Amino acid sequence: MSNPVSNTDSAFLKRFAQLIGFLAFVAIVLILVARYIHHKFPSAPSPDADKVVAERLAPVGGVYAGDTGRAAMQAAADAAAKAAASQVAYGGTTDGKTIFGNLCHSCHEAGIAGAPKVGDKAAWAPRIAEGMETLDKHALDGFTGKTGVMPAKGGNPALSAEQITATVKWMVEQSK
């Protein structure tokens, strides 16, 4: 039986095996050098590492009970209301038409939740008869009546009392 691998193929396979062995040796040497350098010169720790860990481990919420819980919940609600009030809606404008176009139109153009449509004199007449002070109070504090619901500040707690008054005035002028 003759050898199935020729001499030239045998020489090629021998050289190829040597090349693969040499490359594996170089890879191992490079890995060892990299490990040595890494351990000899460690990277500096991040100055914010402790802060990042503290934020990650901070509790998401709290559990309160009894009077302590009610006080904590009230304090949180007051803080949220104060934060919302400190934001100025619509750049602080007191242009009733602008505020209406950004917020109030969604209910007062379609009559959603019993809201009187702007320009509907029949729907606005009994409300206007109650007086501007009552309309302002209902818009500012919210109101639930026989025909519908008005959320406080139109649902935007960032509106100021002046903005509410200006918007109510503009809507009334359009509906007289």
C-alpha positions as CSV (number, residue, x, y, z in Angstrom):
1,M,0.0,0.0,0.0
2,S,1.3,3.4,-0.9
3,N,1.3,6.4,1.4
4,P,-1.9,8.6,0.7
5,V,0.0,11.8,1.6
6,S,2.7,13.0,-0.9
7,N,6.0,14.3,0.3
8,T,5.1,17.9,-0.6
9,D,1.8,17.7,1.3
10,S,3.7,16.2,4.2
11,A,6.2,19.1,4.2
12,F,3.4,21.6,4.0
13,L,1.5,20.1,6.9
14,K,4.7,20.0,9.0
15,R,5.4,23.7,8.3
16,F,1.7,24.6,8.9
17,A,1.7,22.8,12.3
18,Q,4.9,24.7,13.3
19,L,3.3,28.0,12.3
20,I,0.2,27.3,14.3
21,G,2.3,26.2,17.3
22,F,4.4,29.4,17.0
23,L,1.3,31.6,16.9
24,A,-0.2,29.9,19.9
25,F,3.1,30.5,21.8
26,V,3.0,34.2,20.9
27,A,-0.6,34.5,22.0
28,I,0.2,32.9,25.4
29,V,3.2,35.2,25.8
30,L,1.0,38.3,25.0
31,I,-1.6,37.2,27.4
32,L,0.9,36.8,30.2
33,V,2.5,40.2,29.5
34,A,-0.9,41.9,29.5
35,R,-1.8,40.3,32.8
36,Y,1.6,41.4,34.3
37,I,1.0,45.0,33.1
38,H,-2.5,45.1,34.4
39,H,-1.5,43.9,37.9
40,K,1.6,46.1,38.0
41,F,-0.3,49.3,37.0
42,P,-4.0,49.0,38.2
43,S,-6.5,51.5,36.9
44,A,-7.5,54.4,39.2
45,P,-10.9,53.9,40.9
46,S,-13.6,56.3,39.8
47,P,-14.0,59.2,42.2
48,D,-17.8,58.8,41.9
49,A,-17.8,55.1,42.6
50,D,-19.2,55.5,46.2
51,K,-21.9,57.9,45.0
52,V,-23.0,55.5,42.2
53,V,-23.2,52.6,44.7
54,A,-25.1,54.7,47.2
55,E,-27.6,55.7,44.5
56,R,-28.0,52.1,43.4
57,L,-28.6,50.9,46.9
58,A,-30.9,53.8,48.0
59,P,-34.5,52.8,48.8
60,V,-37.1,53.4,46.2
61,G,-39.8,54.2,48.6
62,G,-40.7,54.1,52.3
63,V,-43.2,52.4,54.5
64,Y,-45.0,54.6,57.0
65,A,-47.7,53.7,59.5
66,G,-50.0,55.6,61.8
67,D,-49.6,59.3,62.5
68,T,-45.9,59.2,61.4
69,G,-47.1,57.9,58.0
70,R,-49.8,60.5,57.6
71,A,-47.4,63.2,58.5
72,A,-44.8,61.9,56.0
73,M,-47.4,61.5,53.3
74,Q,-48.7,65.1,53.9
75,A,-45.2,66.5,53.8
76,A,-44.5,64.7,50.5
77,A,-47.7,65.9,49.0
78,D,-46.9,69.5,50.2
79,A,-43.5,69.3,48.7
80,A,-44.9,68.0,45.4
81,A,-47.5,70.8,45.3
82,K,-44.8,73.4,46.1
83,A,-42.6,72.0,43.3
84,A,-45.4,72.0,40.8
85,A,-46.5,75.5,41.9
86,S,-42.9,76.8,41.4
87,Q,-43.0,75.8,37.7
88,V,-44.5,78.6,35.6
89,A,-46.9,77.3,33.0
90,Y,-46.8,78.6,29.4
91,G,-43.9,81.0,30.2
92,G,-46.0,82.8,32.8
93,T,-48.3,84.4,30.1
94,T,-51.6,85.8,31.3
95,D,-53.1,85.7,27.8
96,G,-56.3,83.8,28.2
97,K,-56.4,82.8,24.5
98,T,-53.0,81.3,24.7
99,I,-53.7,79.2,27.8
100,F,-57.1,78.2,26.3
101,G,-55.4,77.1,23.1
102,N,-52.8,75.0,25.0
103,L,-55.0,73.4,27.7
104,C,-58.7,74.3,28.0
105,H,-59.6,73.8,24.4
106,S,-59.5,70.0,24.8
107,C,-62.7,70.0,27.0
108,H,-64.3,73.4,26.2
109,E,-64.4,72.9,22.4
110,A,-65.8,69.4,22.5
111,G,-67.9,69.6,25.6
112,I,-66.1,66.8,27.3
113,A,-67.3,65.9,30.9
114,G,-70.1,68.4,30.7
115,A,-67.8,71.4,30.0
116,P,-69.7,74.3,28.4
117,K,-68.4,74.9,24.8
118,V,-66.8,78.3,24.3
119,G,-69.3,80.5,22.4
120,D,-72.3,78.5,23.5
121,K,-74.3,81.4,25.1
122,A,-77.1,79.2,26.4
123,A,-74.7,76.9,28.3
124,W,-72.6,79.8,29.7
125,A,-75.5,82.1,30.7
126,P,-76.4,80.4,34.0
127,R,-72.7,80.2,34.9
128,I,-72.0,83.8,34.0
129,A,-75.0,84.7,36.2
130,E,-73.2,83.2,39.2
131,G,-70.5,85.8,38.8
132,M,-66.9,85.9,37.9
133,E,-65.7,85.2,41.4
134,T,-67.6,81.9,41.4
135,L,-66.3,81.0,38.0
136,D,-62.7,81.8,39.0
137,K,-63.1,79.8,42.2
138,H,-64.5,76.7,40.3
139,A,-61.7,76.9,37.8
140,L,-59.0,77.4,40.4
141,D,-60.2,74.8,43.0
142,G,-62.2,72.4,40.8
143,F,-65.9,71.8,40.8
144,T,-68.3,68.8,40.4
145,G,-71.8,69.9,39.4
146,K,-74.9,68.3,38.0
147,T,-73.8,68.6,34.4
148,G,-70.1,67.8,34.7
149,V,-66.7,68.1,36.3
150,M,-64.1,70.9,36.2
151,P,-60.6,69.7,37.5
152,A,-58.7,72.2,39.6
153,K,-56.6,74.5,37.5
154,G,-57.9,72.7,34.4
155,G,-55.7,69.7,35.4
156,N,-52.4,71.8,35.2
157,P,-51.2,72.6,38.8
158,A,-48.5,74.8,37.4
159,L,-51.0,77.5,36.4
160,S,-51.1,80.5,38.6
161,A,-54.3,82.1,39.9
162,E,-53.7,85.1,37.6
163,Q,-53.5,82.8,34.6
164,I,-56.7,81.0,35.6
165,T,-58.5,84.3,36.1
166,A,-57.3,85.6,32.7
167,T,-58.4,82.5,30.9
168,V,-61.8,82.4,32.5
169,K,-62.3,86.0,31.6
170,W,-61.3,85.3,28.0
171,M,-63.7,82.4,27.8
172,V,-66.6,84.4,29.3
173,E,-66.0,87.2,26.8
174,Q,-66.2,84.7,24.0
175,S,-69.4,83.3,25.3
176,K,-71.5,86.4,26.1
